[in-house]
Amino acid sequence: MESQNHQQLQVFIQSPTLQIPKFAVTLNPNQTWGDLKNSLTSLNSSSFLSYNGKIVDESSTIGCSTITPFSTLNLHIRVNGGGGDGGATGAESRDCYLNMYAEKKPDKVDPNEKRLSKWSTCALSFEPLKPPCVIDYLGNVFNKEALVKALLAKSLPKPFSLYIKGLKDLIPVHLSQEHGSSKFECPISGFEFNGKYKFYALKKCGHVFSGKALKEVKSSACFVCHKEFEEDDKIVINGSDDEVEILRGKMIKLKENEREKKGVSGKIKKAKYKQENNAGDNCDVQLSGKKHGIDDVNTKAEANAKVTNSVVDVAAAPKRFKAVDVAPPNANKQVYASLFTSSKKKSDFKETYSCRSLPLGRN
């Protein structure tokens, strides 16, 4: 190496990018590789030298480098991308890129990026979280606008549509934003809403706090609105698989209790309705209106009188004529009845090809 420091070094330079053929250059050992590059091209910031596929350190001196004499170096020019190649449309979310990268190199996915994407974007649209926000009973966070649009269009994905039927299955939440920033934080502890810390939403008021704030400040009332809450009112946000299963069990139990309450209230309403209207075997039903054949009924007596008269009229009506009742003693009743069109069932008639109003056997 000492001999290189006292001798001049000769190397070959070529540039496939600039289509420059290989040529020899004699170098001063005290120069740097950056000085050599600057002497070859005026594009200092967008050019670099490489040796054996590796970029040469421009700050190192030529005499102290491991490049041997008569070696070949390549001069490259960096070309700035102008877009328009179809690689990105601007509509992709961070989550899409993470999934694509995970398929190609599953061992290279940054877990911090995946966690941050889950806590900073809507669970439905994957757009950045923007108030007003809501959560479901399993701790997923949504932009309210995106969720309402999906409910109206009936395009909610199956995992969510199984238990989200409307806004009654969601809880509006109040996320505290950092001062002068779009990021969210705990209003008590100041912890960032980024997945590094556990966060809870209070079901009764919707305020969101870090788990540490709820643990250290012993209180049964909300720190912001001072509304009382119980332990079951806390919903963990973006919890683990075990925590989500616990929340799922609570949600199922809550829905079952609501169904039971609705069933009991329905029975009470029916019983009250029957009691008020004297529903039973001995009650008198008062009919009114043209639908029941009574034009003007003002009292129950008039209604009962009309019903009684109709029963008498039916009893006094003559018996309907049947041909088989007057058949001769030796005649076959079925054959005798066939002589009269009134004895044939309507289902036995068949329509003719030319006219439906002239069934066979009637002319």
C-alpha positions as CSV (number, residue, x, y, z in Angstrom):
1,M,0.0,0.0,0.0
2,E,3.0,2.3,0.7
3,S,4.1,1.8,-2.9
4,Q,0.7,2.9,-4.1
5,N,0.9,6.0,-2.0
6,H,4.1,7.0,-3.7
7,Q,3.2,5.8,-7.2
8,Q,0.6,6.9,-9.6
9,L,-2.3,4.4,-10.1
10,Q,-3.5,3.5,-13.6
11,V,-7.1,2.3,-14.0
12,F,-9.7,1.9,-16.8
13,I,-12.9,3.9,-17.0
14,Q,-16.0,3.0,-19.0
15,S,-19.6,4.2,-19.1
16,P,-22.3,2.0,-20.6
17,T,-24.9,4.6,-19.7
18,L,-23.2,7.4,-21.7
19,Q,-21.9,4.9,-24.3
20,I,-18.3,5.8,-23.6
21,P,-15.8,3.0,-24.5
22,K,-13.1,1.9,-22.1
23,F,-10.1,4.3,-21.7
24,A,-7.1,4.4,-19.4
25,V,-6.7,7.1,-16.6
26,T,-3.6,7.7,-14.5
27,L,-4.5,8.8,-11.0
28,N,-2.7,10.7,-8.2
29,P,-2.8,8.6,-5.0
30,N,-3.6,11.7,-2.9
31,Q,-6.8,12.4,-4.9
32,T,-10.2,11.1,-3.9
33,W,-12.5,9.1,-6.1
34,G,-14.9,12.0,-5.9
35,D,-12.3,14.2,-7.6
36,L,-11.9,11.6,-10.4
37,K,-15.7,11.5,-10.9
38,N,-15.9,15.3,-11.1
39,S,-13.2,15.4,-13.7
40,L,-15.0,13.0,-15.9
41,T,-18.5,14.5,-15.9
42,S,-20.3,17.7,-14.9
43,L,-23.3,15.8,-13.6
44,N,-21.8,15.6,-10.1
45,S,-24.9,15.0,-8.0
46,S,-26.5,12.5,-10.4
47,S,-23.4,10.3,-11.2
48,F,-21.4,7.7,-9.3
49,L,-18.6,5.2,-9.8
50,S,-18.8,1.5,-9.2
51,Y,-16.3,-1.3,-8.9
52,N,-17.3,-5.0,-9.1
53,G,-21.0,-4.1,-8.7
54,K,-20.4,-1.9,-5.6
55,I,-20.5,1.9,-5.4
56,V,-17.1,3.4,-4.8
57,D,-16.8,5.7,-1.7
58,E,-16.1,9.1,-3.1
59,S,-14.7,10.5,0.1
60,S,-11.8,7.9,0.3
61,T,-8.4,8.6,-1.3
62,I,-7.2,6.6,-4.3
63,G,-4.0,5.5,-2.6
64,C,-5.8,4.1,0.5
65,S,-8.4,2.1,-1.4
66,T,-8.3,-1.6,-2.2
67,I,-8.8,-1.1,-5.9
68,T,-5.8,-2.7,-7.7
69,P,-4.0,-1.1,-10.7
70,F,-5.4,-1.7,-14.2
71,S,-8.9,-2.4,-12.7
72,T,-12.0,-1.3,-14.6
73,L,-14.5,1.2,-13.1
74,N,-17.9,2.0,-14.4
75,L,-19.4,5.6,-14.5
76,H,-23.1,5.7,-14.0
77,I,-25.8,8.4,-14.4
78,R,-28.8,8.4,-12.1
79,V,-32.1,9.0,-14.1
80,N,-34.9,10.6,-12.1
81,G,-38.2,8.8,-12.6
82,G,-41.0,10.8,-14.1
83,G,-43.9,8.5,-13.4
84,G,-46.6,7.5,-15.9
85,D,-45.3,3.9,-16.0
86,G,-48.5,2.4,-14.3
87,G,-46.7,1.5,-11.1
88,A,-48.9,3.6,-8.9
89,T,-52.2,5.3,-9.3
90,G,-52.3,7.3,-6.0
91,A,-55.4,5.3,-4.9
92,E,-53.5,2.5,-3.2
93,S,-53.5,2.4,0.6
94,R,-50.6,1.6,2.9
95,D,-52.2,-1.7,3.7
96,C,-52.3,-2.8,0.0
97,Y,-48.5,-2.3,-0.3
98,L,-47.9,-4.1,3.0
99,N,-49.9,-7.1,1.8
100,M,-48.2,-7.1,-1.6
101,Y,-44.8,-7.0,0.1
102,A,-45.8,-9.7,2.6
103,E,-46.6,-12.1,-0.2
104,K,-43.2,-11.7,-1.9
105,K,-41.1,-11.5,1.2
106,P,-43.1,-12.6,4.3
107,D,-40.0,-12.6,6.5
108,K,-39.2,-8.9,5.6
109,V,-42.4,-7.3,6.6
110,D,-41.9,-4.6,9.2
111,P,-44.4,-5.3,12.1
112,N,-44.3,-1.7,13.1
113,E,-45.6,-0.6,9.7
114,K,-48.4,-3.2,9.9
115,R,-49.4,-2.1,13.4
116,L,-49.3,1.6,12.5
117,S,-51.5,1.0,9.5
118,K,-54.1,-0.8,11.6
119,W,-54.3,2.1,14.1
120,S,-54.1,5.0,11.7
121,T,-56.6,3.9,9.0
122,C,-60.3,3.0,8.8
123,A,-60.9,-0.7,9.2
124,L,-63.3,-0.6,6.2
125,S,-62.0,1.9,3.7
126,F,-58.3,1.9,4.8
127,E,-58.3,5.7,4.5
128,P,-56.7,7.8,7.3
129,L,-58.9,8.1,10.4
130,K,-60.8,11.3,10.3
131,P,-63.5,12.4,12.8
132,P,-66.4,11.5,13.2
133,C,-65.3,8.0,14.0
134,V,-67.1,5.0,15.4
135,I,-66.2,1.6,16.7
136,D,-68.0,-1.7,16.8
137,Y,-68.4,-4.0,19.8
138,L,-65.3,-5.9,18.8
139,G,-63.0,-2.8,18.9
140,N,-62.6,-2.1,15.2
141,V,-62.3,1.7,14.3
142,F,-64.1,3.1,11.3
143,N,-64.7,6.5,9.6
144,K,-68.4,7.0,10.1
145,E,-68.9,8.4,6.6
146,A,-67.4,5.3,4.9
147,L,-69.4,2.9,7.1
148,V,-72.7,4.7,6.5
149,K,-72.1,4.6,2.7
150,A,-71.4,0.9,2.9
151,L,-74.6,0.3,4.9
152,L,-76.7,2.3,2.4
153,A,-75.2,0.5,-0.6
154,K,-75.4,-2.8,1.2
155,S,-71.8,-3.5,0.3
156,L,-70.5,-4.2,3.8
157,P,-68.0,-7.0,3.7
158,K,-69.2,-10.3,5.2
159,P,-67.0,-10.3,8.3
160,F,-68.6,-7.0,9.4
161,S,-72.1,-7.6,7.9
162,L,-72.6,-10.6,10.2
163,Y,-73.0,-8.4,13.3
164,I,-73.3,-4.8,12.0
165,K,-76.9,-4.2,10.7
166,G,-77.1,-0.5,11.4
167,L,-75.9,2.4,13.4
168,K,-77.4,0.9,16.6
169,D,-74.5,-1.7,16.4
170,L,-71.9,1.0,16.5
171,I,-70.6,3.4,19.2
172,P,-69.5,7.0,18.3
173,V,-66.1,7.7,19.8
174,H,-64.2,10.9,20.5
175,L,-60.5,10.7,19.6
176,S,-58.3,13.4,21.0
177,Q,-56.0,15.0,18.4
178,E,-52.5,16.2,19.2
179,H,-52.1,19.9,19.1
180,G,-51.4,21.1,15.6
181,S,-51.3,17.5,14.2
182,S,-53.6,14.9,12.6
183,K,-52.4,12.2,15.0
184,F,-54.5,11.1,18.0
185,E,-53.4,10.7,21.6
186,C,-54.8,10.0,25.1
187,P,-56.0,13.2,26.7
188,I,-54.7,12.2,30.1
189,S,-51.4,10.4,29.6
190,G,-50.5,11.9,26.2
191,F,-49.6,8.4,24.8
192,E,-49.9,8.3,21.0
193,F,-52.7,6.3,19.4
194,N,-50.4,4.1,17.3
195,G,-50.7,0.6,18.8
196,K,-47.7,0.8,21.1
197,Y,-50.1,1.2,24.0
198,K,-53.4,-0.3,24.9
199,F,-56.5,2.0,24.4
200,Y,-60.0,1.6,25.6
201,A,-63.3,3.3,24.6
202,L,-66.0,3.9,27.1
203,K,-69.3,2.6,25.8
204,K,-71.6,5.1,27.5
205,C,-69.9,8.3,26.5
206,G,-67.4,7.3,23.7
207,H,-64.3,8.9,25.1
208,V,-61.0,7.1,24.4
209,F,-58.2,6.7,27.0
210,S,-55.0,4.7,27.3
211,G,-55.1,1.6,29.5
212,K,-52.4,3.2,31.7
213,A,-54.5,6.3,32.4
214,L,-57.5,4.2,33.4
215,K,-55.3,2.0,35.6
216,E,-53.4,4.6,37.5
217,V,-56.3,7.2,37.9
218,K,-58.7,5.2,40.0
219,S,-62.1,6.6,39.1
220,S,-65.5,5.2,38.0
221,A,-66.3,8.3,36.1
222,C,-65.1,9.5,32.7
223,F,-62.1,11.9,32.9
224,V,-63.7,14.3,30.4
225,C,-67.5,14.3,30.8
226,H,-67.6,12.7,34.3
227,K,-70.2,10.2,33.3
228,E,-70.2,7.1,35.4
229,F,-69.1,3.8,33.8
230,E,-68.6,0.2,34.8
231,E,-65.8,-2.3,34.0
232,D,-68.0,-4.0,31.3
233,D,-68.4,-0.6,29.6
234,K,-64.7,-0.6,28.5
235,I,-64.1,-1.8,25.0
236,V,-60.5,-2.5,24.1
237,I,-59.5,-1.1,20.7
238,N,-57.7,-3.3,18.1
239,G,-57.2,-6.0,20.8
240,S,-55.5,-9.3,20.6
241,D,-57.3,-12.5,19.3
242,D,-58.1,-13.5,22.9
243,E,-59.5,-10.0,23.8
244,V,-61.6,-10.0,20.6
245,E,-63.1,-13.4,21.5
246,I,-64.0,-12.0,25.0
247,L,-65.7,-9.0,23.4
248,R,-67.5,-11.3,20.9
249,G,-69.0,-13.3,23.8
250,K,-70.1,-10.1,25.5
251,M,-71.7,-8.9,22.3
252,I,-73.6,-12.1,21.8
253,K,-74.9,-12.1,25.4
254,L,-76.0,-8.4,25.0
255,K,-77.9,-9.2,21.8
256,E,-79.6,-12.2,23.4
257,N,-80.7,-10.0,26.4
258,E,-82.1,-7.4,23.9
259,R,-84.1,-10.2,22.2
260,E,-85.5,-11.4,25.5
261,K,-86.5,-7.9,26.5
262,K,-88.2,-7.4,23.1
263,G,-90.0,-10.7,23.5
264,V,-91.3,-9.9,27.0
265,S,-92.4,-6.4,26.0
266,G,-94.2,-7.9,23.0
267,K,-96.1,-10.3,25.2
268,I,-97.0,-7.5,27.6
269,K,-98.3,-5.4,24.7
270,K,-100.4,-8.2,23.3
271,A,-101.9,-9.0,26.7
272,K,-102.7,-5.3,27.3
273,Y,-104.3,-5.0,23.9
274,K,-106.5,-8.1,24.6
275,Q,-107.5,-6.7,28.0
276,E,-108.4,-3.3,26.6
277,N,-110.5,-4.7,23.8
278,N,-112.1,-7.5,26.0
279,A,-110.7,-10.2,23.6
280,G,-112.1,-13.6,24.4
281,D,-114.9,-16.0,23.7
282,N,-117.7,-13.9,25.3
283,C,-116.7,-10.5,23.8
284,D,-119.0,-8.7,21.3
285,V,-117.1,-7.5,18.2
286,Q,-118.4,-4.2,16.8
287,L,-118.0,-3.9,13.1
288,S,-118.0,-0.7,11.2
289,G,-117.2,0.6,7.7
290,K,-118.0,-0.7,4.2
291,K,-115.3,-3.4,4.5
292,H,-117.5,-5.4,6.8
293,G,-120.8,-4.6,5.0
294,I,-122.0,-2.1,7.5
295,D,-122.3,1.4,6.2
296,D,-123.3,3.3,9.4
297,V,-123.0,1.6,12.8
298,N,-123.1,4.0,15.7
299,T,-123.9,1.7,18.6
300,K,-123.2,-1.9,19.5
301,A,-127.0,-2.7,19.5
302,E,-127.3,-1.8,15.9
303,A,-124.3,-4.0,15.0
304,N,-125.8,-6.9,17.0
305,A,-129.2,-6.4,15.3
306,K,-127.7,-6.5,11.9
307,V,-125.6,-9.6,12.7
308,T,-128.8,-11.3,14.0
309,N,-130.8,-10.4,10.9
310,S,-128.1,-11.8,8.7
311,V,-128.2,-15.1,10.6
312,V,-132.0,-15.3,10.2
313,D,-131.8,-14.6,6.5
314,V,-129.3,-17.3,6.0
315,A,-131.4,-19.8,7.9
316,A,-134.5,-18.8,5.8
317,A,-132.7,-19.2,2.5
318,P,-133.9,-22.1,0.3
319,K,-131.7,-25.2,-0.1
320,R,-129.5,-25.1,-3.2
321,F,-130.8,-27.4,-6.1
322,K,-128.8,-30.5,-6.8
323,A,-129.6,-32.8,-9.7
324,V,-128.7,-36.0,-7.9
325,D,-131.4,-35.3,-5.3
326,V,-134.2,-35.7,-7.9
327,A,-132.6,-38.5,-9.9
328,P,-135.0,-41.4,-10.9
329,P,-134.8,-44.6,-8.8
330,N,-133.1,-46.7,-11.4
331,A,-130.8,-44.0,-12.9
332,N,-127.1,-43.8,-12.2
333,K,-126.7,-40.6,-10.2
334,Q,-123.3,-39.7,-11.7
335,V,-124.6,-40.1,-15.3
336,Y,-127.8,-38.3,-14.4
337,A,-125.9,-35.4,-12.9
338,S,-123.7,-35.1,-16.0
339,L,-126.8,-34.0,-17.9
340,F,-126.8,-30.8,-16.0
341,T,-124.0,-28.3,-16.5
342,S,-124.3,-27.1,-12.9
343,S,-123.2,-30.5,-11.6
344,K,-119.8,-30.4,-13.3
345,K,-116.8,-29.1,-11.4
346,K,-115.1,-26.1,-12.9
347,S,-111.8,-27.8,-12.7
348,D,-113.1,-30.4,-15.2
349,F,-113.6,-27.9,-17.9
350,K,-110.9,-27.2,-20.4
351,E,-110.4,-24.1,-22.4
352,T,-110.7,-24.2,-26.2
353,Y,-108.0,-23.1,-28.5
354,S,-110.0,-20.3,-30.0
355,C,-111.7,-18.8,-27.0
356,R,-111.4,-19.1,-23.2
357,S,-115.0,-18.1,-22.7
358,L,-116.3,-21.3,-24.4
359,P,-115.2,-24.3,-22.3
360,L,-115.8,-27.7,-23.8
361,G,-119.1,-29.4,-22.8
362,R,-121.0,-26.2,-22.3
363,N,-122.5,-25.8,-25.8
